[in-house]
Each structure stands twice: as C-alpha cells, then as structure tokens.
Amino acid sequence: DLKGNNWQEVQQTKSSESIERVSLIYSPKNDLLYYFYRTASKSLMMATKKSSEKLWGDVKPVAGVNKIDDLSSLTLDSARNRIIFAYTKGLQIATATLDLTSFEFKEKIHTGGNLNSYIPNMKYDADSDTAYIVFPRGNTPGMKEDKQLWLAKVRGDGSNYTEVKLTNTNYEN
C-alpha cells in the first residue's frame, strides 16, 4: 500500500533483453499506469495496467522510436491526453509526444552538430504547454569532461525550441 506496508515483489516482465531507464506515469483520468523502459538495443517499450491489476498487459515497442540513448524525463499532459518525453538520441536533445488516444508517437530532434548533449531533465508547465529542459553539453567535440549546462524551452508539441547556455566555466558541470 502507499504507506509502505505489505510490500510484495512481483516480476512484471519477461524480456530477453536488459531493461534500462525505467519510468512510470499514472493517469488518474483513466486510472492507468504507463510503464516505459529502454532495452539494451535502445528501443522504447511500453506496458499499461489499471492501478488495481496485479500484472502489466502486453509489453510492446512504442511505434516510431528507436535508438534512444537515455529515457530520463517524461510527464503526463492530462489536459491534452498525451505523454511528453525528453531524451537524447545520437547524443542530441530530442522531445516527443505520445498521444494516449491514438498511440501516435511524434519525435523531434532539436540539436545537431558535433557537440554532444547528455541526459536531459525536463519540467513541464501544462498551462502554457511549455517544457523546460536542463542538460549538459560538451564544449569541445570528442571531450566528455568539458561540459556546460544549457536550458532549453520548447512547446509540448516540439515546436518553438530555444536554448541558452547557463554556465561558462573551466570545469565539467
């Protein structure tokens, strides 16, 4: 229960691949839990269940997405019935939406070039339909120890992406 009593461990998945970067979203609107994880082959997988059910339904790949590096930030936009993701793909910042009615997945890669970006952290303002993403980015191509912090602002649908460098130091942030 939510007080931490009666804890039980129940195996939920039977994957032949390693399960990594697990995330969970609860939608009170339809009393559904959405379970996401990345596989070792970098596919995004999803399962759902009602909060009262013991086991997850069928685990399936999220259509239209593969080769993601990190699955670190996602949020439920219940007003628009979608889940918004922020992750890295090819060491670049990407956002995506998953429509919870049609299960259509739309992805947009926002950065490019030869500088690597890493593990974004996103917060979402549903009133303004704006995601704020903080992430480290390398200053020098190929150098992993030379990172600065950046802040990006983007609409929930992936449009109007803007970013600003937050730090300018001689050490890794």
PASE-343228 format. One record per residue (C-alpha): residue number from 1; residue in three letters; x, y, z. Coordinates in steps of 0.05 Angstrom, whole numbers, plus 5000, padded with zeros to 4 digits. Layout:
# residues N
r num: NUM, residu: ALA, X: X, Y: Y, Z: Z
...
This chain:
# residues 173
r num: 1, residu: ASP, X: 5000, Y: 5000, Z: 5000
r num: 2, residu: LEU, X: 5020, Y: 5073, Z: 4996
r num: 3, residu: LYS, X: 5044, Y: 5073, Z: 5069
r num: 4, residu: GLY, X: 5098, Y: 5023, Z: 5051
r num: 5, residu: ASN, X: 5065, Y: 4964, Z: 5086
r num: 6, residu: ASN, X: 5052, Y: 4896, Z: 5054
r num: 7, residu: TRP, X: 5108, Y: 4904, Z: 5004
r num: 8, residu: GLN, X: 5109, Y: 4848, Z: 4952
r num: 9, residu: GLU, X: 5157, Y: 4835, Z: 4896
r num: 10, residu: VAL, X: 5123, Y: 4810, Z: 4832
r num: 11, residu: GLN, X: 5161, Y: 4800, Z: 4768
r num: 12, residu: GLN, X: 5126, Y: 4842, Z: 4715
r num: 13, residu: THR, X: 5164, Y: 4830, Z: 4651
r num: 14, residu: LYS, X: 5199, Y: 4772, Z: 4615
r num: 15, residu: SER, X: 5246, Y: 4806, Z: 4567
r num: 16, residu: SER, X: 5303, Y: 4772, Z: 4533
r num: 17, residu: GLU, X: 5339, Y: 4840, Z: 4533
r num: 18, residu: SER, X: 5365, Y: 4881, Z: 4590
r num: 19, residu: ILE, X: 5314, Y: 4931, Z: 4616
r num: 20, residu: GLU, X: 5342, Y: 5000, Z: 4629
r num: 21, residu: ARG, X: 5320, Y: 5070, Z: 4648
r num: 22, residu: VAL, X: 5251, Y: 5052, Z: 4675
r num: 23, residu: SER, X: 5197, Y: 5106, Z: 4681
r num: 24, residu: LEU, X: 5126, Y: 5104, Z: 4706
r num: 25, residu: ILE, X: 5068, Y: 5152, Z: 4694
r num: 26, residu: TYR, X: 4999, Y: 5149, Z: 4727
r num: 27, residu: SER, X: 4938, Y: 5178, Z: 4693
r num: 28, residu: PRO, X: 4881, Y: 5190, Z: 4743
r num: 29, residu: LYS, X: 4835, Y: 5208, Z: 4685
r num: 30, residu: ASN, X: 4831, Y: 5135, Z: 4663
r num: 31, residu: ASP, X: 4864, Y: 5101, Z: 4724
r num: 32, residu: LEU, X: 4921, Y: 5074, Z: 4681
r num: 33, residu: LEU, X: 4994, Y: 5064, Z: 4697
r num: 34, residu: TYR, X: 5041, Y: 5072, Z: 4638
r num: 35, residu: TYR, X: 5107, Y: 5035, Z: 4645
r num: 36, residu: PHE, X: 5165, Y: 5054, Z: 4598
r num: 37, residu: TYR, X: 5235, Y: 5028, Z: 4592
r num: 38, residu: ARG, X: 5292, Y: 5026, Z: 4543
r num: 39, residu: THR, X: 5321, Y: 4960, Z: 4521
r num: 40, residu: ALA, X: 5395, Y: 4945, Z: 4511
r num: 41, residu: SER, X: 5383, Y: 4954, Z: 4436
r num: 42, residu: LYS, X: 5357, Y: 5024, Z: 4451
r num: 43, residu: SER, X: 5283, Y: 5012, Z: 4435
r num: 44, residu: LEU, X: 5229, Y: 5046, Z: 4476
r num: 45, residu: MET, X: 5180, Y: 4996, Z: 4505
r num: 46, residu: MET, X: 5112, Y: 5007, Z: 4539
r num: 47, residu: ALA, X: 5062, Y: 4969, Z: 4580
r num: 48, residu: THR, X: 4998, Y: 4991, Z: 4615
r num: 49, residu: LYS, X: 4953, Y: 4967, Z: 4671
r num: 50, residu: LYS, X: 4897, Y: 4992, Z: 4716
r num: 51, residu: SER, X: 4923, Y: 5010, Z: 4785
r num: 52, residu: SER, X: 4882, Y: 4953, Z: 4815
r num: 53, residu: GLU, X: 4911, Y: 4900, Z: 4769
r num: 54, residu: LYS, X: 4969, Y: 4858, Z: 4793
r num: 55, residu: LEU, X: 5005, Y: 4847, Z: 4726
r num: 56, residu: TRP, X: 5021, Y: 4891, Z: 4667
r num: 57, residu: GLY, X: 4989, Y: 4880, Z: 4599
r num: 58, residu: ASP, X: 5029, Y: 4862, Z: 4538
r num: 59, residu: VAL, X: 5095, Y: 4898, Z: 4532
r num: 60, residu: LYS, X: 5102, Y: 4928, Z: 4463
r num: 61, residu: PRO, X: 5150, Y: 4975, Z: 4428
r num: 62, residu: VAL, X: 5128, Y: 5047, Z: 4421
r num: 63, residu: ALA, X: 5120, Y: 5053, Z: 4346
r num: 64, residu: GLY, X: 5164, Y: 5103, Z: 4311
r num: 65, residu: VAL, X: 5221, Y: 5109, Z: 4362
r num: 66, residu: ASN, X: 5286, Y: 5072, Z: 4367
r num: 67, residu: LYS, X: 5359, Y: 5084, Z: 4381
r num: 68, residu: ILE, X: 5348, Y: 5129, Z: 4442
r num: 69, residu: ASP, X: 5407, Y: 5140, Z: 4488
r num: 70, residu: ASP, X: 5371, Y: 5159, Z: 4552
r num: 71, residu: LEU, X: 5300, Y: 5157, Z: 4577
r num: 72, residu: SER, X: 5304, Y: 5204, Z: 4635
r num: 73, residu: SER, X: 5246, Y: 5254, Z: 4632
r num: 74, residu: LEU, X: 5174, Y: 5244, Z: 4616
r num: 75, residu: THR, X: 5109, Y: 5275, Z: 4640
r num: 76, residu: LEU, X: 5035, Y: 5266, Z: 4632
r num: 77, residu: ASP, X: 4996, Y: 5323, Z: 4600
r num: 78, residu: SER, X: 4927, Y: 5301, Z: 4621
r num: 79, residu: ALA, X: 4892, Y: 5362, Z: 4590
r num: 80, residu: ARG, X: 4917, Y: 5342, Z: 4521
r num: 81, residu: ASN, X: 4917, Y: 5266, Z: 4535
r num: 82, residu: ARG, X: 4990, Y: 5256, Z: 4518
r num: 83, residu: ILE, X: 5057, Y: 5239, Z: 4548
r num: 84, residu: ILE, X: 5115, Y: 5285, Z: 4533
r num: 85, residu: PHE, X: 5186, Y: 5257, Z: 4532
r num: 86, residu: ALA, X: 5255, Y: 5290, Z: 4533
r num: 87, residu: TYR, X: 5315, Y: 5245, Z: 4518
r num: 88, residu: THR, X: 5379, Y: 5241, Z: 4479
r num: 89, residu: LYS, X: 5384, Y: 5206, Z: 4412
r num: 90, residu: GLY, X: 5451, Y: 5203, Z: 4377
r num: 91, residu: LEU, X: 5476, Y: 5247, Z: 4434
r num: 92, residu: GLN, X: 5428, Y: 5303, Z: 4414
r num: 93, residu: ILE, X: 5368, Y: 5331, Z: 4452
r num: 94, residu: ALA, X: 5301, Y: 5304, Z: 4428
r num: 95, residu: THR, X: 5230, Y: 5313, Z: 4451
r num: 96, residu: ALA, X: 5170, Y: 5271, Z: 4433
r num: 97, residu: THR, X: 5096, Y: 5263, Z: 4447
r num: 98, residu: LEU, X: 5055, Y: 5200, Z: 4453
r num: 99, residu: ASP, X: 4980, Y: 5211, Z: 4440
r num: 100, residu: LEU, X: 4944, Y: 5167, Z: 4490
r num: 101, residu: THR, X: 4883, Y: 5160, Z: 4446
r num: 102, residu: SER, X: 4915, Y: 5141, Z: 4380
r num: 103, residu: PHE, X: 4983, Y: 5119, Z: 4408
r num: 104, residu: GLU, X: 5016, Y: 5160, Z: 4353
r num: 105, residu: PHE, X: 5088, Y: 5178, Z: 4371
r num: 106, residu: LYS, X: 5118, Y: 5243, Z: 4344
r num: 107, residu: GLU, X: 5192, Y: 5257, Z: 4354
r num: 108, residu: LYS, X: 5234, Y: 5319, Z: 4341
r num: 109, residu: ILE, X: 5310, Y: 5324, Z: 4348
r num: 110, residu: HIS, X: 5328, Y: 5395, Z: 4368
r num: 111, residu: THR, X: 5403, Y: 5399, Z: 4370
r num: 112, residu: GLY, X: 5456, Y: 5379, Z: 4320
r num: 113, residu: GLY, X: 5527, Y: 5388, Z: 4300
r num: 114, residu: ASN, X: 5589, Y: 5357, Z: 4331
r num: 115, residu: LEU, X: 5577, Y: 5375, Z: 4404
r num: 116, residu: ASN, X: 5546, Y: 5321, Z: 4447
r num: 117, residu: SER, X: 5487, Y: 5333, Z: 4494
r num: 118, residu: TYR, X: 5472, Y: 5288, Z: 4553
r num: 119, residu: ILE, X: 5415, Y: 5264, Z: 4598
r num: 120, residu: PRO, X: 5363, Y: 5320, Z: 4597
r num: 121, residu: ASN, X: 5319, Y: 5336, Z: 4657
r num: 122, residu: MET, X: 5251, Y: 5365, Z: 4639
r num: 123, residu: LYS, X: 5197, Y: 5401, Z: 4677
r num: 124, residu: TYR, X: 5131, Y: 5416, Z: 4642
r num: 125, residu: ASP, X: 5081, Y: 5474, Z: 4652
r num: 126, residu: ALA, X: 5014, Y: 5448, Z: 4626
r num: 127, residu: ASP, X: 4981, Y: 5517, Z: 4630
r num: 128, residu: SER, X: 5029, Y: 5546, Z: 4579
r num: 129, residu: ASP, X: 5044, Y: 5479, Z: 4544
r num: 130, residu: THR, X: 5118, Y: 5492, Z: 4554
r num: 131, residu: ALA, X: 5173, Y: 5444, Z: 4572
r num: 132, residu: TYR, X: 5237, Y: 5469, Z: 4605
r num: 133, residu: ILE, X: 5297, Y: 5424, Z: 4595
r num: 134, residu: VAL, X: 5365, Y: 5428, Z: 4630
r num: 135, residu: PHE, X: 5422, Y: 5387, Z: 4602
r num: 136, residu: PRO, X: 5498, Y: 5385, Z: 4598
r num: 137, residu: ARG, X: 5531, Y: 5394, Z: 4531
r num: 138, residu: GLY, X: 5604, Y: 5386, Z: 4512
r num: 139, residu: ASN, X: 5643, Y: 5448, Z: 4493
r num: 140, residu: THR, X: 5695, Y: 5410, Z: 4453
r num: 141, residu: PRO, X: 5680, Y: 5355, Z: 4402
r num: 142, residu: GLY, X: 5700, Y: 5287, Z: 4429
r num: 143, residu: MET, X: 5715, Y: 5312, Z: 4500
r num: 144, residu: LYS, X: 5670, Y: 5282, Z: 4554
r num: 145, residu: GLU, X: 5700, Y: 5322, Z: 4611
r num: 146, residu: ASP, X: 5686, Y: 5391, Z: 4582
r num: 147, residu: LYS, X: 5612, Y: 5403, Z: 4594
r num: 148, residu: GLN, X: 5570, Y: 5464, Z: 4607
r num: 149, residu: LEU, X: 5497, Y: 5469, Z: 4629
r num: 150, residu: TRP, X: 5443, Y: 5491, Z: 4579
r num: 151, residu: LEU, X: 5370, Y: 5509, Z: 4588
r num: 152, residu: ALA, X: 5320, Y: 5497, Z: 4532
r num: 153, residu: LYS, X: 5248, Y: 5519, Z: 4526
r num: 154, residu: VAL, X: 5201, Y: 5483, Z: 4477
r num: 155, residu: ARG, X: 5126, Y: 5476, Z: 4466
r num: 156, residu: GLY, X: 5096, Y: 5409, Z: 4485
r num: 157, residu: ASP, X: 5088, Y: 5390, Z: 4411
r num: 158, residu: GLY, X: 5163, Y: 5402, Z: 4399
r num: 159, residu: SER, X: 5156, Y: 5470, Z: 4365
r num: 160, residu: ASN, X: 5190, Y: 5536, Z: 4383
r num: 161, residu: TYR, X: 5254, Y: 5506, Z: 4411
r num: 162, residu: THR, X: 5302, Y: 5557, Z: 4441
r num: 163, residu: GLU, X: 5362, Y: 5547, Z: 4485
r num: 164, residu: VAL, X: 5412, Y: 5587, Z: 4526
r num: 165, residu: LYS, X: 5479, Y: 5568, Z: 4557
r num: 166, residu: LEU, X: 5475, Y: 5573, Z: 4633
r num: 167, residu: THR, X: 5548, Y: 5564, Z: 4652
r num: 168, residu: ASN, X: 5615, Y: 5583, Z: 4625
r num: 169, residu: THR, X: 5668, Y: 5550, Z: 4669
r num: 170, residu: ASN, X: 5735, Y: 5516, Z: 4660
r num: 171, residu: TYR, X: 5710, Y: 5452, Z: 4692
r num: 172, residu: GLU, X: 5656, Y: 5400, Z: 4680
r num: 173, residu: ASN, X: 5585, Y: 5417, Z: 4703
